[in-house]
Amino acid sequence: MNPRVYNVLFLCTGNSARSIMAEAILNQIGAGRFRGYSAGSHPAGAVNPRTLELLERNRFRIEGLRSKNWDEFAAPDAPVMDFVLTVCDKAAGEVCPVWPGQPMSAHWGVADPAEVGGSEVQQQKAFTDAFMTLRTRVGLLVNLPIDKLDRLSLQSELNSIARQTA
């Protein structure tokens, strides 16, 4: 019997850093059980180069990562999502499309590393901090006994994960 694969959509405004990181992390550590996607309400059109460099440095695959509009996942032929997780406060406050299949949702806010100024070291630290927080949260998600939890308990777990940091 083939195990169930859960589709997870990570949302952010620009879809260039945090949501891309979460997609890449989930697709690697949740391989076979989860499939990660990401999108933005106002996509930047390109993935932030620091995001790609960080993922590669940490041995995460970057092939196929691209900045895309969330409307792509509200289309009739889009994969049906089991979970929709916002990773930025701006996207969490926006009116989202109606997602087919009534996925569970939660807000996993992470500070935007692309908005950090300062030195090269400060900017790299911001990206690393965001990556580590997302790595922790995604790790908790993939280890949930989803098939053994009722919907209310699962929602509680998703909300609890949002409070975890690296």
N, C-alpha and C positions, 0 to 999 in steps of 0.2 A: 504494500500500500504506500502510495506517495504521501509524504507529510504535507500538511497545509502550508502554503506560502502566504505570508501576510504582506500586503502592500502598504507602504508608509510614505506619505508626502510631507516633506519639510518645506515650510513657507517662510519667506522673508520678503522684504520690499524689493531689494535689488537682485537677489539670487546670484550673488557673486562671491560670497565668502561663507557665512555661517551655514546656510541651508545646503550649499555645495559640500561643505565639510561633512555635515551630517549624512548626506546622501552617500558619499564615498565611504564613510566609516561603516554605515549600516550594510552597504553592499558587500563589504569585505568581512566584517565580523559576524554578520547575520546570514552569510551565504547559505543558500539551501532552505532557509526557514523564513527569511525576510527579503523583500526587494524594496530598495529605497529610491525615491524620486525627490526632486526639488524643483521649486518654481518661485516666482516673485510676482507681486502685484504690479510693479513697475521695473521689470528686469533691466539690469545695466547693459545687457547685450554681450558681455564678456565676463569670464571668470577672473577675479582678481589674481594677478600673477603671484602674489604672496601666498594665496590659498593653494595654488597648484604646487608651488615650491615646498610648502609645508607638508602637504599630503605626500609628495614624492619622497621627501626627506624621511618621512615616517613610514615609508613603504606601503602607501595606499595607492591603489590604481586610480589614474586620472583620465583614462581613455573614455571618451564619450561624455565627459562632463561639459555642460554648457549652460549658459544663462537663458532661462525660458520663462514665458508668461504663464501664470497659473490657469488661464483660460484653456490652455492645452489639456489640462486634467479634468476640466468640467465638460469637455466635449463628449458626445454619445459614444464614440469609439475609444475613449480613454480607458486605461486600466481602472478597475474599481478599487478604491482605497479602503483599507481597513482602519487606518489611522491618519489623521491630518494634524501635524504638530507645527505650531508657529514658533520660530526661534528669534524673532525680533518683535519689540514692542509696537513698532509702527504697523506691521502686518497684522498683529493681534487685534489692533483697534479698527481695522478696515472691514468693510462688508465683503465677505468672501463669496465666491460663486457657490451655487448649490452643488455639492459633490454627490455623484451617483453612489447609491449603496448605503447612505447614512453612516459614514465612518465616525469612529470615536475621535474626539479632538482634545487637545490640551495645549497650554502655552508654556513653552520651555525657553523663556527669554534669556538671551545671552547678549552682553554688550557688543556693539559693532566694532570689530577691530579696525575696519577701514576708516573709521572716524577719528582714530587716535593719531594725534600729531606728535611732534617731538622728534627725538633722535631715532636713528635706525634701530637701535637696541630697544627703545620703548615701543616702537611699532611692531617689531618682531615678537616682543613679549605679549602684546595685545592679541596677536594672531595665535600664539602658542596657548595663551590662557583660554581663548574661545575654543580652540581645538581640544584641549584637555577636558574642559567642561562637557563638551559635546561627546567626547569619547567615553567619559564616565556615564553620562545619561543613556547613550545608545547601548552601552554595555549592560546597564540595568534593564533596559527594554528587552534586549534579546534573551535575557535570562528569566523573564517573567514566565510563569506557567500559564500562559494565555488560555489554553484550552481547558484549564481547571478553574478559572475565575469567572464569576458571573459579571455581567456588564457593569454593575455598580462598583464592585470590588476592583475591576480592571480600571475604571475611571479614577478611582481613588489612587491606585498605583501610578497611573500616568501623571496625576497631579503631584504626587509625592516625588516622583523622579525630577520634576521641574525644580525642586528645592536643592537638588544635589549639585555640588561643584566638584572640581578636580581635587 
